């Protein structure tokens, strides 16, 4: 799991546990299986109902994107790779990059360079690559909307669980000694709904959007590098241009 995501989840849960303890409520009260089953499964089902079957096939990768470390290469590494390619292209021509392109692992960079080597018109090359970036951002937006939908449904489903619990309470008014625990159990479903939405689902949706922004920025950096290499720009100018596209804080952090 991404350390930042893990820290965020842990801090939220610990804060809740501390609050419950200070209020004189045992944190073990949260361990109420009916409420957990209702909130988690029904929330997923409600969100799934708003998607297509093709979308649901990607749910596993969406959850991975939300909790695993972002796969974003350091800007310095990408810039150095592009500058090295620019040096070779400047000295020996674009065709000299054929062998190096085969060794590149990034599929986006590999496709872009191959298109440049094949003589694709610069404007067409940029259009194709930028369209691919737009398509990726649109797909990531669907993933974020799914998580946000779960965050929207969870509290209401928790209230539904509370209503069902209170119905059970009303049916047992002839047993006053059991009413307190039953009312408490009813409200646990509401707590789980609000907690799941605000501690997990909504933050996961925001995390997906952030990762998407970082990956799109990295791809845009590659587009600029590829077009500059195709144009025969000097390596020094390529480095200066690409460096100007990266937030200074990112470069400073890597240099440190």
VMD Tcl script that draws the C-alpha trace (Angstrom):
set ca {
  {0.00 0.00 0.00}
  {1.10 3.56 -0.67}
  {2.62 4.85 2.62}
  {0.69 8.12 2.33}
  {-2.60 6.26 1.89}
  {-1.79 3.90 4.75}
  {-0.88 6.79 7.05}
  {-4.09 8.61 6.16}
  {-6.25 5.56 6.83}
  {-4.44 4.83 10.10}
  {-4.63 8.41 11.40}
  {-8.37 8.56 10.72}
  {-9.10 5.27 12.46}
  {-6.85 6.08 15.44}
  {-8.53 9.47 15.86}
  {-11.91 7.76 15.92}
  {-10.73 5.16 18.44}
  {-9.31 7.86 20.70}
  {-12.56 9.82 20.52}
  {-14.63 6.74 21.33}
  {-12.37 5.89 24.27}
  {-12.58 9.43 25.65}
  {-16.35 9.25 25.33}
  {-16.37 6.01 27.28}
  {-17.31 3.84 24.28}
  {-15.29 0.72 23.54}
  {-13.81 0.71 20.00}
  {-14.77 -2.97 19.83}
  {-18.37 -1.78 19.43}
  {-17.50 -1.18 15.78}
  {-17.09 -4.90 15.26}
  {-20.71 -5.54 14.30}
  {-20.86 -7.92 11.34}
  {-24.41 -7.13 10.09}
  {-23.56 -3.42 9.76}
  {-20.25 -4.14 8.04}
  {-21.84 -6.54 5.56}
  {-24.66 -4.14 4.73}
  {-22.53 -1.03 4.29}
  {-19.65 -2.60 2.36}
  {-21.57 -4.97 0.08}
  {-24.68 -2.85 -0.50}
  {-22.57 0.24 -1.17}
  {-20.51 -1.63 -3.73}
  {-23.67 -2.99 -5.31}
  {-25.28 0.43 -5.56}
  {-22.16 1.92 -7.16}
  {-21.84 -1.07 -9.50}
  {-25.40 -0.53 -10.70}
  {-24.34 2.85 -12.10}
  {-21.57 1.33 -14.25}
  {-21.45 -0.78 -17.39}
  {-20.23 -4.38 -17.35}
  {-17.04 -3.33 -19.11}
  {-16.44 -0.79 -16.35}
  {-16.90 -3.39 -13.62}
  {-14.19 -5.56 -15.16}
  {-11.75 -2.78 -14.27}
  {-12.80 -2.39 -10.61}
  {-9.81 -4.39 -9.38}
  {-7.36 -2.11 -11.15}
  {-9.26 0.93 -9.82}
  {-8.84 -0.20 -6.22}
  {-5.14 -0.89 -6.89}
  {-4.73 2.62 -8.28}
  {-6.43 4.01 -5.17}
  {-4.26 2.26 -2.58}
  {-0.99 1.21 -4.22}
  {2.00 3.54 -4.80}
  {1.63 5.68 -7.92}
  {3.59 4.44 -10.91}
  {5.13 7.76 -11.90}
  {8.82 7.80 -12.89}
  {10.88 10.63 -11.35}
  {10.95 13.69 -13.67}
  {14.75 13.85 -13.52}
  {15.02 10.30 -14.86}
  {12.62 11.01 -17.70}
  {14.38 14.24 -18.61}
  {17.79 12.54 -18.63}
  {16.47 9.77 -20.88}
  {15.06 12.29 -23.35}
  {18.23 14.41 -23.32}
  {20.34 11.32 -24.01}
  {18.09 10.42 -26.94}
  {18.26 14.02 -28.20}
  {22.06 13.89 -28.16}
  {22.14 10.74 -30.25}
  {19.48 11.99 -32.66}
  {21.32 15.31 -33.05}
  {24.59 13.57 -33.91}
  {23.41 10.57 -35.91}
  {19.82 11.30 -36.97}
  {16.48 9.90 -35.85}
  {17.06 6.52 -37.48}
  {19.97 5.96 -35.10}
  {17.47 5.71 -32.25}
  {15.94 2.46 -33.57}
  {18.06 0.21 -31.37}
  {17.56 2.31 -28.23}
  {13.80 2.49 -28.72}
  {13.55 -1.30 -28.49}
  {15.11 -1.19 -25.02}
  {12.68 1.45 -23.67}
  {10.15 0.01 -21.22}
  {7.67 2.89 -21.15}
  {5.11 1.98 -23.87}
  {3.97 5.58 -24.35}
  {7.50 6.87 -24.90}
  {8.29 3.90 -27.10}
  {5.26 4.50 -29.36}
  {5.94 8.21 -29.63}
  {9.59 7.78 -30.56}
  {8.76 5.07 -33.09}
  {6.24 7.35 -34.73}
  {8.87 10.08 -34.93}
  {11.43 7.68 -36.41}
  {8.85 6.51 -38.95}
  {8.52 10.07 -40.22}
  {5.09 10.92 -38.82}
  {4.13 14.56 -39.32}
  {4.98 16.50 -36.12}
  {1.48 17.91 -35.73}
  {-0.10 14.52 -36.28}
  {2.31 12.92 -33.81}
  {1.43 15.47 -31.14}
  {-2.29 15.06 -31.82}
  {-2.12 11.28 -31.49}
  {-0.16 11.38 -28.25}
  {-2.30 14.10 -26.70}
  {-5.43 12.15 -27.64}
  {-4.02 9.14 -25.81}
  {-3.43 11.30 -22.72}
  {-6.99 12.63 -22.90}
  {-8.36 9.08 -23.19}
  {-6.40 7.98 -20.13}
  {-7.61 10.95 -18.08}
  {-11.20 10.19 -19.09}
  {-10.82 6.56 -18.00}
  {-9.28 7.58 -14.68}
  {-12.16 9.99 -14.15}
  {-14.60 7.06 -14.41}
  {-12.61 5.24 -11.72}
  {-12.69 8.28 -9.43}
  {-16.43 8.73 -10.00}
  {-17.01 5.11 -8.97}
  {-15.20 5.66 -5.66}
  {-17.01 8.95 -5.11}
  {-20.31 7.21 -5.84}
  {-19.53 4.67 -3.12}
  {-18.75 7.58 -0.82}
  {-22.13 9.07 -1.62}
  {-24.14 5.89 -1.15}
  {-22.45 4.59 2.02}
  {-23.95 7.08 4.55}
  {-27.48 6.58 3.18}
  {-27.11 2.81 3.26}
  {-25.86 3.16 6.83}
  {-29.06 5.04 7.67}
  {-31.04 2.24 6.03}
  {-29.31 -0.20 8.37}
  {-30.17 2.03 11.30}
  {-33.85 2.06 10.27}
  {-33.91 -1.72 10.06}
  {-32.30 -1.91 13.50}
  {-34.88 0.48 14.96}
  {-37.65 -1.62 13.44}
  {-36.23 -4.51 15.42}
  {-36.22 -2.32 18.51}
  {-39.88 -1.42 18.04}
  {-40.72 -5.08 17.78}
  {-39.13 -5.78 21.16}
  {-40.57 -2.99 23.31}
  {-41.85 -5.63 25.70}
  {-38.23 -6.39 26.66}
  {-36.92 -3.09 28.12}
  {-33.64 -4.59 29.23}
  {-32.64 -5.33 25.63}
  {-33.59 -1.96 24.14}
  {-30.34 -0.14 24.97}
  {-28.00 -2.61 23.24}
  {-30.39 -2.93 20.28}
  {-30.57 0.86 19.76}
  {-26.78 1.06 19.99}
  {-26.43 -1.72 17.41}
  {-28.84 0.11 15.10}
  {-26.74 3.27 15.12}
  {-23.52 1.36 14.40}
  {-24.69 0.87 10.80}
  {-24.95 4.65 10.40}
  {-21.49 5.05 11.89}
  {-20.06 2.51 9.46}
  {-21.70 4.26 6.50}
  {-20.33 7.69 7.40}
  {-16.94 6.26 8.36}
  {-16.54 4.22 5.18}
  {-17.48 7.20 3.01}
  {-15.22 9.77 4.65}
  {-12.31 7.59 5.76}
  {-11.98 5.40 2.66}
  {-14.17 5.82 -0.41}
  {-14.01 9.60 -0.93}
  {-10.25 9.77 -0.17}
  {-9.70 6.90 -2.62}
  {-11.55 8.83 -5.31}
  {-9.38 11.88 -4.65}
  {-6.25 9.69 -4.70}
  {-7.14 8.32 -8.14}
  {-7.55 11.84 -9.53}
  {-4.20 12.90 -8.05}
  {-2.40 9.89 -9.49}
  {-4.07 10.56 -12.84}
  {-2.82 14.17 -12.76}
  {0.74 13.05 -12.03}
  {0.72 10.41 -14.76}
  {-0.80 12.80 -17.29}
  {1.84 15.43 -16.46}
  {4.57 12.83 -16.96}
  {3.08 11.83 -20.32}
  {2.85 15.49 -21.38}
  {6.53 15.87 -20.49}
  {7.31 12.95 -22.78}
  {5.28 14.48 -25.60}
  {7.31 17.67 -25.42}
  {10.55 15.70 -25.35}
  {9.58 13.52 -28.31}
  {8.56 16.48 -30.45}
  {11.77 18.34 -29.61}
  {13.85 15.28 -30.50}
  {11.98 14.94 -33.78}
  {12.64 18.62 -34.52}
  {16.37 18.16 -33.95}
  {16.54 20.55 -31.00}
  {19.87 20.71 -29.18}
  {20.14 18.57 -26.02}
  {20.77 21.65 -23.87}
  {17.59 23.32 -25.13}
  {15.65 20.09 -24.62}
  {16.79 19.89 -21.00}
  {15.93 23.54 -20.33}
  {12.47 23.23 -21.86}
  {11.60 20.00 -20.08}
  {12.93 21.25 -16.75}
  {10.72 24.32 -17.06}
  {7.67 22.02 -17.25}
  {8.40 20.31 -13.92}
  {7.39 21.92 -10.58}
  {10.62 23.25 -9.00}
  {9.87 21.47 -5.75}
  {9.93 18.08 -7.47}
  {13.35 18.67 -9.00}
  {14.74 20.12 -5.77}
  {13.50 17.12 -3.80}
  {15.12 14.65 -6.18}
  {18.37 16.59 -6.26}
  {18.47 16.50 -2.46}
}
mol new
graphics top color blue
foreach p $ca { graphics top sphere $p radius 0.5 }
foreach p [lrange $ca 0 end-1] q [lrange $ca 1 end] { graphics top cylinder $p $q radius 0.2 }
display resetview
